[in-house]
Amino acid sequence: DVKVTQSSRYLVKRTGEKVFLECVQDMDHENMFWYRQDPGLGLRLIYFSYDVKMKEKGDIPEGYSVSREKKERFSLILESASTNQTSMYLCASTVLAYRDRYSNQPQHFGDGTRLSIL
Amino acid sequence: GQQVMQIPQYQHVQEGEDFTTYCNSSTTLSNIQWYKQRPGGHPVFLIQLVKSGEVKKQKRLTFQFGEAKKNSSLHITATQTTDVGTYFCAGRRSGGYQKVTFGIGTKLQVIP
């Protein structure tokens, strides 16, 4: 079974701090994702990485950056945390499929990090 | 950008009643995936639909993809307390073959 591990289940930080959220997957997946989940808004994509050192912005990248130095690890960085970044953060990974015209690979999620910015 | 609307946002049913959640996209989808998130848990992949008009079943769950590939539904027959959770649809977005857009989810409560 795929295992996606997020470093913290709960995290409390202060406004203005630089915050690192870590995600590790053990299945050699090429693609990794960071989402935030908020009530009434579902899951929104922050950043996506399809290879080491490669990244793409998602729908809400402002205030965030990412790092993928190793294939198994994808880090989300809050450059200067603000209270509106209080949320549940979910990491996911998928295997790289051929550029199948119609099909996608299932996303495997970590347990999430509930981040509170005070 | 592509949007995937999902209704209802919340649904309470008596145990044994049926339940349906609907997804609608503003654009044609290549495929649609469904996920279930139990309370306190993370989303777990249930199924993917690819073909126009496709219908797939998993025990009491029936998944349908519309003919125009713009809408989908998940129907649960005779709900049980184990069905409690939030159900998300996720449509493949244009211009990003590995990225999907999630609906906001339908939170299902089953009253014993």
Interface residues (C-beta under 8 A of the other chain):
Chain A: N31 F33 Y35 G40 L41 G42 L43 R44 L45 F48 Y50 E56 G58 D59 L90 T94 L96 A97 R99 D100 R101 Y102 S103 N104 Q105 P106 Q107 H108 F109 G110 D111 G112
Chain B: G1 Q6 Q9 S30 N31 Q33 Y35 G41 H42 P43 V44 F45 Q48 V50 F88 A90 R92 G96 Y97 Q98 K99 V100 T101 F102 G103 I104 G105
